[in-house]
Amino acid sequence: MSEASKESPNPPAPPEKAGTLIPVSRRPVGALRADIPLWQSLGLTALCIGLLFGLWWLATYGEHSEDRWISAVKLPSPAETFSTFYPKLYVDRALVQNTLASLRRVVVGFSAATLVGVPLGVLCGCFPRIAAFMAPVNLFGRNIPMAALIPLTFMLFGLEEFQKSMFIFLAAVAFIITDAAQAIRNVDARYIDTAYTLGARRWQVVLKVLVPLAMPNIFNSLRLLFGLAFGYIMLVEVVQTEGNAGGLGAIINISSRKGPREHIYLVLMLIPILALAIDRALFWIQAQLFPYRYGGDGMLNSLFKMGVYSLAGVGEQFWQSPADVACRNLLAGYPAPSGPEPEAPPENDSRQQPPGDDEPPAE
């Protein structure tokens, strides 16, 4: 017997039978990334808030400043802070009007950034040459400190409302461009290949395949960036000292110079509460527009489609290419982008090929 045959290993075991289920042990209660019930989530959130207020009360306990861990000049007690809310902050400092002023500036500046950033981001995601051309602008806009933009906007746009809105525009537009471009790049290439196979042209693929499939991620990015923009507006409102037009940042600025100091803490607590309320409202809109991704009932999605189809139906009565029908049929079978691969359509499914001249367009 040869030396090689003596050292040959045993033949490998036959593979498991196809379709055999392998038993998996149950995940423990504290498993990584495991979901928890709603009551536990709310309870832990309330516990964290209670601990923070307890530490605040403990650090400021005492009738006199020398009896406290932290002086009342630096940190007033919870009772002293909340006692100044009404009427001093709510009425005397016009809390509602200043809150609406801050929101208006953010909405105007962020809307302008969205109108500019989303189309540019789509172009950057679709065409690498445009992305390379815009790379220096995006690099500058994403890495410059926000505080450094304040004196620049003062010099360029003055001290009025336009300056505050332009500050939000400059602070957000580069991030919107980058996130929109990344959302376009994340669309699976199989949808692009399928659209080309069905006869779609380049701009039909962009407008009727890539943009609709990337829109859930784009909207989610806009929702998160809006919360950051709401925090950025405080920077420019706090720095402004002459000709101030109000805002939550102006209340902080006036309270730090003239008092009472309690108003600073009240406004700082109000800002995250407002940001959370706005975020939840935007998430509800997001779930309604994209129910297949976020589990909404699709009410706004249906209304939006009805309006778009009503406007587009006038033009489609006179002209509609087979590629338009093919792109619509392709999106009709589109699953959630984060989900598994879509199942192959059955043989008699009309989505495998564009309808002929004798077939009506798919609705």
C-alpha positions as CSV (number, residue, x, y, z in Angstrom):
1,M,0.0,0.0,0.0
2,S,1.4,3.4,-0.9
3,E,2.4,6.0,1.6
4,A,-0.3,8.4,0.4
5,S,-3.1,5.9,0.9
6,K,-2.1,5.3,4.5
7,E,-2.3,9.0,5.3
8,S,-5.6,9.6,3.5
9,P,-8.2,11.0,5.9
10,N,-11.6,9.4,6.4
11,P,-14.2,10.3,3.8
12,P,-16.4,13.3,4.9
13,A,-19.8,12.6,6.4
14,P,-22.8,12.9,4.0
15,P,-24.5,16.2,4.1
16,E,-27.7,16.8,5.9
17,K,-30.8,16.0,4.1
18,A,-32.2,19.1,2.3
19,G,-35.0,20.7,4.3
20,T,-33.9,19.2,7.6
21,L,-34.7,21.6,10.5
22,I,-31.8,22.1,12.9
23,P,-33.0,22.7,16.5
24,V,-32.1,26.1,17.9
25,S,-31.9,27.0,21.5
26,R,-34.3,29.7,22.7
27,R,-32.8,33.1,23.1
28,P,-32.4,34.2,26.8
29,V,-34.4,37.0,28.2
30,G,-31.5,39.5,28.1
31,A,-30.4,38.5,24.6
32,L,-28.7,41.1,22.5
33,R,-31.0,43.4,20.4
34,A,-34.1,41.6,21.8
35,D,-37.4,43.6,21.9
36,I,-38.9,44.5,25.2
37,P,-42.5,45.0,26.1
38,L,-43.9,48.6,25.9
39,W,-44.6,48.7,29.6
40,Q,-40.9,47.9,30.3
41,S,-39.8,50.6,27.9
42,L,-42.0,53.2,29.5
43,G,-41.1,52.1,33.0
44,L,-37.4,52.3,32.4
45,T,-37.8,55.8,30.8
46,A,-39.8,57.0,33.8
47,L,-37.2,55.5,36.1
48,C,-34.4,57.4,34.4
49,I,-36.3,60.7,34.6
50,G,-37.1,60.1,38.3
51,L,-33.5,59.4,39.1
52,L,-32.4,62.6,37.4
53,F,-34.9,64.7,39.2
54,G,-34.0,62.9,42.5
55,L,-30.4,63.8,42.1
56,W,-31.4,67.4,41.2
57,W,-33.5,67.7,44.4
58,L,-30.8,66.1,46.5
59,A,-28.1,68.5,45.2
60,T,-30.2,71.5,45.9
61,Y,-31.8,70.4,49.2
62,G,-31.7,73.1,51.9
63,E,-33.2,76.4,52.8
64,H,-30.0,78.4,52.5
65,S,-27.2,78.2,49.9
66,E,-24.6,77.2,52.5
67,D,-26.7,74.1,53.3
68,R,-26.8,72.8,49.8
69,W,-24.3,70.8,47.8
70,I,-24.6,73.3,44.9
71,S,-25.3,77.0,45.5
72,A,-28.8,78.3,44.5
73,V,-27.1,80.9,42.3
74,K,-25.7,78.1,40.1
75,L,-28.5,75.6,40.3
76,P,-31.9,76.4,41.7
77,S,-34.0,73.6,43.2
78,P,-36.8,72.0,41.2
79,A,-39.5,73.8,43.2
80,E,-37.8,77.2,42.7
81,T,-37.4,76.5,38.9
82,F,-41.0,75.4,38.2
83,S,-42.4,78.2,40.3
84,T,-41.2,80.7,37.8
85,F,-42.9,79.1,34.8
86,Y,-46.2,80.9,35.1
87,P,-46.6,83.8,34.7
88,K,-43.0,85.0,34.5
89,L,-41.8,82.7,31.7
90,Y,-45.1,81.9,30.0
91,V,-46.6,85.5,30.0
92,D,-43.8,88.0,30.7
93,R,-41.3,86.3,28.3
94,A,-43.9,85.4,25.7
95,L,-43.0,81.7,25.6
96,V,-45.5,80.7,23.0
97,Q,-44.5,83.5,20.6
98,N,-40.8,82.9,21.0
99,T,-41.3,79.1,20.5
100,L,-43.2,79.7,17.2
101,A,-40.5,82.2,16.1
102,S,-37.8,79.5,16.5
103,L,-39.9,76.9,14.7
104,R,-40.7,79.2,11.8
105,R,-37.0,79.9,11.3
106,V,-36.2,76.2,11.3
107,V,-39.0,75.3,9.0
108,V,-38.1,78.0,6.4
109,G,-34.3,77.2,6.4
110,F,-34.8,73.5,6.5
111,S,-37.4,73.5,3.7
112,A,-35.0,75.5,1.5
113,A,-32.2,73.0,2.3
114,T,-34.5,70.1,1.4
115,L,-35.5,71.6,-1.9
116,V,-31.9,72.1,-2.8
117,G,-30.3,69.1,-1.1
118,V,-32.6,66.3,-2.2
119,P,-32.4,66.9,-6.0
120,L,-28.6,67.4,-5.7
121,G,-28.3,64.2,-3.6
122,V,-30.3,62.2,-6.1
123,L,-28.0,63.5,-8.9
124,C,-24.9,62.6,-6.9
125,G,-26.2,59.1,-6.1
126,C,-27.0,58.4,-9.8
127,F,-24.1,60.0,-11.6
128,P,-20.6,59.5,-10.1
129,R,-19.1,62.5,-12.0
130,I,-21.6,64.9,-10.3
131,A,-20.7,63.3,-7.0
132,A,-17.0,63.9,-7.6
133,F,-17.8,67.5,-8.6
134,M,-19.8,68.1,-5.4
135,A,-17.4,66.3,-3.1
136,P,-15.5,69.5,-2.0
137,V,-18.8,71.3,-1.2
138,N,-20.1,68.3,0.9
139,L,-16.8,67.9,2.7
140,F,-16.7,71.6,3.6
141,G,-20.3,71.7,4.7
142,R,-20.2,68.6,6.8
143,N,-17.0,69.3,8.7
144,I,-17.1,73.0,9.4
145,P,-18.1,73.8,13.0
146,M,-21.6,75.2,13.2
147,A,-20.5,78.0,15.5
148,A,-18.1,79.1,12.8
149,L,-21.0,79.8,10.5
150,I,-22.5,82.4,12.8
151,P,-20.2,85.3,12.1
152,L,-20.1,84.3,8.4
153,T,-23.9,84.6,8.1
154,F,-23.9,87.8,10.1
155,M,-21.5,89.4,7.5
156,L,-23.3,87.9,4.5
157,F,-27.0,88.2,5.5
158,G,-27.2,90.8,8.2
159,L,-29.0,90.5,11.5
160,E,-32.6,89.9,10.5
161,E,-34.8,86.9,10.0
162,F,-33.2,86.0,6.7
163,Q,-29.8,85.4,8.4
164,K,-31.3,82.9,10.8
165,S,-33.0,80.9,8.1
166,M,-29.8,80.9,6.0
167,F,-27.8,79.7,8.9
168,I,-30.1,76.6,9.1
169,F,-29.9,76.2,5.3
170,L,-26.1,76.2,5.4
171,A,-25.9,73.9,8.4
172,A,-28.2,71.2,6.9
173,V,-27.9,71.2,3.1
174,A,-24.6,69.3,2.9
175,F,-25.9,66.5,5.2
176,I,-29.1,66.3,3.1
177,I,-27.1,66.0,-0.1
178,T,-24.9,63.2,1.4
179,D,-27.8,61.2,2.9
180,A,-29.9,61.4,-0.2
181,A,-27.0,60.3,-2.4
182,Q,-26.4,57.3,-0.1
183,A,-30.1,56.4,-0.1
184,I,-29.9,56.2,-3.9
185,R,-26.8,54.1,-3.8
186,N,-28.4,51.7,-1.4
187,V,-31.2,50.7,-3.9
188,D,-30.5,47.1,-5.0
189,A,-29.0,47.0,-8.5
190,R,-31.5,44.3,-9.6
191,Y,-34.2,46.9,-9.8
192,I,-32.1,49.0,-12.2
193,D,-31.2,46.0,-14.3
194,T,-34.9,44.9,-14.5
195,A,-36.0,48.4,-15.5
196,Y,-33.4,48.5,-18.3
197,T,-34.4,45.0,-19.4
198,L,-38.0,46.2,-19.7
199,G,-37.0,49.0,-21.9
200,A,-36.8,52.0,-19.5
201,R,-34.6,54.9,-20.4
202,R,-32.1,56.5,-18.0
203,W,-34.3,59.2,-16.6
204,Q,-37.2,56.8,-16.3
205,V,-35.0,54.6,-14.1
206,V,-34.0,57.6,-12.0
207,L,-37.5,59.2,-11.6
208,K,-39.7,56.0,-11.6
209,V,-37.4,53.4,-9.9
210,L,-34.5,54.9,-7.9
211,V,-36.3,57.9,-6.4
212,P,-39.4,56.0,-5.2
213,L,-37.3,53.2,-3.8
214,A,-34.9,55.5,-2.0
215,M,-37.6,57.9,-0.7
216,P,-38.3,56.0,2.7
217,N,-34.6,56.4,3.6
218,I,-34.5,60.0,2.4
219,F,-37.5,60.9,4.5
220,N,-36.1,59.2,7.5
221,S,-32.9,61.1,7.2
222,L,-34.8,64.4,6.9
223,R,-36.7,63.6,10.0
224,L,-33.5,63.1,12.0
225,L,-31.8,66.1,10.6
226,F,-34.8,68.3,11.4
227,G,-34.2,67.6,15.1
228,L,-30.6,68.7,14.7
229,A,-31.6,71.8,12.9
230,F,-34.0,72.7,15.8
231,G,-31.0,72.6,18.1
232,Y,-28.8,74.6,15.7
233,I,-31.2,77.6,15.8
234,M,-30.5,78.1,19.5
235,L,-26.8,78.9,18.6
236,V,-27.6,81.9,16.4
237,E,-30.4,83.1,18.7
238,V,-28.2,83.0,21.8
239,V,-25.3,84.8,20.1
240,Q,-27.6,87.6,18.7
241,T,-27.6,90.5,21.2
242,E,-28.7,93.5,19.2
243,G,-31.9,93.8,17.3
244,N,-33.0,90.5,18.6
245,A,-36.2,89.2,17.0
246,G,-37.0,86.7,19.8
247,G,-36.9,82.9,19.9
248,L,-36.0,80.4,22.6
249,G,-32.4,81.2,22.3
250,A,-33.1,84.8,23.0
251,I,-34.9,83.9,26.2
252,I,-31.8,82.0,27.3
253,N,-29.6,85.0,26.4
254,I,-31.7,87.5,28.3
255,S,-32.1,85.2,31.3
256,S,-28.3,84.7,31.5
257,R,-27.8,88.5,31.6
258,K,-30.8,89.8,33.5
259,G,-32.3,86.8,35.1
260,P,-34.0,84.9,36.4
261,R,-31.6,82.0,36.0
262,E,-34.5,79.5,36.4
263,H,-35.7,80.4,32.9
264,I,-32.6,78.9,31.4
265,Y,-33.3,75.5,32.9
266,L,-36.9,75.6,31.9
267,V,-36.1,76.4,28.3
268,L,-33.4,73.7,28.2
269,M,-36.1,71.2,29.4
270,L,-38.6,72.5,26.9
271,I,-36.3,72.1,23.9
272,P,-36.0,68.3,24.0
273,I,-39.8,67.9,24.8
274,L,-40.6,70.0,21.6
275,A,-38.0,68.0,19.6
276,L,-39.5,64.7,20.7
277,A,-43.1,65.9,19.9
278,I,-42.0,67.1,16.4
279,D,-40.1,63.8,15.8
280,R,-43.1,61.7,16.7
281,A,-45.3,63.8,14.4
282,L,-42.9,63.4,11.6
283,F,-42.6,59.7,12.2
284,W,-46.4,59.3,12.0
285,I,-46.3,61.0,8.6
286,Q,-43.4,58.8,7.6
287,A,-45.3,55.6,8.6
288,Q,-48.4,56.8,6.7
289,L,-46.4,57.6,3.5
290,F,-44.4,54.4,3.6
291,P,-46.6,51.8,5.4
292,Y,-44.8,48.8,3.9
293,R,-41.6,49.9,5.8
294,Y,-42.9,51.4,9.0
295,G,-46.3,49.7,9.6
296,G,-48.7,52.6,9.2
297,D,-52.2,52.2,7.7
298,G,-51.1,54.1,4.6
299,M,-53.8,56.9,4.7
300,L,-51.5,59.7,3.6
301,N,-49.9,57.3,1.1
302,S,-53.3,56.7,-0.5
303,L,-54.2,60.4,-0.6
304,F,-50.8,61.3,-2.1
305,K,-51.1,58.7,-4.8
306,M,-54.6,59.8,-5.6
307,G,-53.4,63.4,-6.1
308,V,-50.4,62.4,-8.2
309,Y,-52.3,60.0,-10.4
310,S,-55.0,62.5,-10.9
311,L,-52.5,65.1,-12.2
312,A,-50.5,62.5,-14.2
313,G,-53.7,60.9,-15.6
314,V,-54.3,63.9,-17.9
315,G,-51.0,63.4,-19.6
316,E,-51.2,59.7,-19.7
317,Q,-54.4,59.9,-21.7
318,F,-52.4,61.3,-24.6
319,W,-49.1,59.5,-24.2
320,Q,-47.6,56.7,-22.2
321,S,-44.7,54.6,-23.2
322,P,-44.4,50.9,-22.5
323,A,-41.4,51.6,-20.3
324,D,-43.5,53.8,-18.0
325,V,-45.9,50.9,-17.6
326,A,-43.0,48.5,-17.0
327,C,-41.5,50.8,-14.2
328,R,-44.9,51.1,-12.5
329,N,-45.4,47.3,-12.6
330,L,-41.9,46.8,-11.3
331,L,-42.6,49.0,-8.3
332,A,-46.0,47.3,-7.7
333,G,-44.2,44.2,-6.6
334,Y,-41.5,46.0,-4.6
335,P,-41.0,44.6,-1.1
336,A,-39.6,46.4,1.9
337,P,-36.0,47.4,1.0
338,S,-34.7,45.9,4.3
339,G,-36.5,42.7,3.8
340,P,-35.6,39.4,2.1
341,E,-35.2,38.9,-1.6
342,P,-38.6,39.2,-3.5
343,E,-40.1,36.0,-4.6
344,A,-40.1,35.2,-8.3
345,P,-43.4,36.0,-9.9
346,P,-45.4,33.1,-11.3
347,E,-45.2,32.2,-14.9
348,N,-48.5,33.9,-15.8
349,D,-47.7,37.1,-13.9
350,S,-47.9,40.1,-16.3
351,R,-45.0,41.8,-14.4
352,Q,-42.4,39.5,-16.2
353,Q,-42.8,41.5,-19.4
354,P,-44.3,44.8,-20.4
355,P,-47.9,44.6,-21.7
356,G,-48.4,44.5,-25.4
357,D,-50.4,46.9,-27.4
358,D,-53.6,44.9,-26.9
359,E,-53.2,44.8,-23.1
360,P,-54.4,47.7,-20.9
361,P,-51.8,49.4,-18.8
362,A,-51.6,48.1,-15.2
363,E,-53.2,50.2,-12.6
